[in-house]
Amino acid sequence: AAAAAAAGGASGPSRKAENGLFRFEDGGAELFHHLEKKATEFRSKHEGKSLDEMASGSVPMAPIVSASPSSQAAQAASVQSERVRQKRLMKEYRDIMKSESVANRVFSVELAEDNLFEWDIRVYQFDAASHLAKDLQQMKIAQGVDSVWIRLSFPSDFPFSPPFARVLAPYVHGGFVLSGGAICNELLTPKGWAQGYKVEAVVVQLIATIAKGEARILTRLQHPLNEREAREAYEYLVRAHDKHGWETPPQHEG
């Protein structure tokens, strides 16, 4: 998977020392602080809302108005699926907020603009011996970036299908982080997913996978990270692994 994660035009961490530190020309710091500011502003305007209120606002339930019995049945099934997803995610969110990982500030969790189906995970702690932990430590000193910002997006048929995960900021690549920031992990694929997986366990596994794969924070990219590119990279990897299994595919396959 790592061999397939090519991000055209990306360059590795700067080796130019300045007072003993890496000189990060940007590394996604501006984007990180923009996301942070936006989240803080939204939080201040919507503070005090309960999880139930946020959940009800995330899934507007349209009335069933079709005269066709088959269409009514399909719409009823869709509404039921949304309720299953909402109920499961509310439980997962409450559980993860009480977890040791959050209490020990390994990572934090927040709904993206009160959307129950998009979670913002900020990872503060990676394996201390990893390149990523060292890069993040240097970037915290140089740019005030103290975490890696990951977004989990839950599909309409969750928990029967896996969430989609991508890094938003800073610029992380390698360690199974693909173009656009998509995260490659077998358990996040249709064949590797099981509906009983807990979201907290998924997040812990992602953190370990990224660090173990020797991800690095980049100084620059030729173009910004975006969700479309991330999803395309993810879908390509899924097809490649469906064909070859979870071994590195031939070079001409990516």
Buried (B, 14 or more C-beta within 10 A) or exposed (E): BBEBBEBEEBBEBBEEEEEEBBBBEBBBBEBBBEBBEEBEEBBEEEEEBEBEEBBBBBBEEEEEEEEEEEEEEEBEEBBEBBEBBBEBBBEBBEEBBEBEBBEEEBBBBBBBBBBBBBBBBBBBBBEEEBBBBBBBBBBEBBBEBBBBBBBBBBEEEBBBBBBBBBBBBBBBBBBBBBBBBBBBBBBBBEEBBEEEBBBBBBBBBBBBBBBBBEBBBBBBBEEEBEBEBBBBBBEBBBEBBEEEEBEBBEEEEB
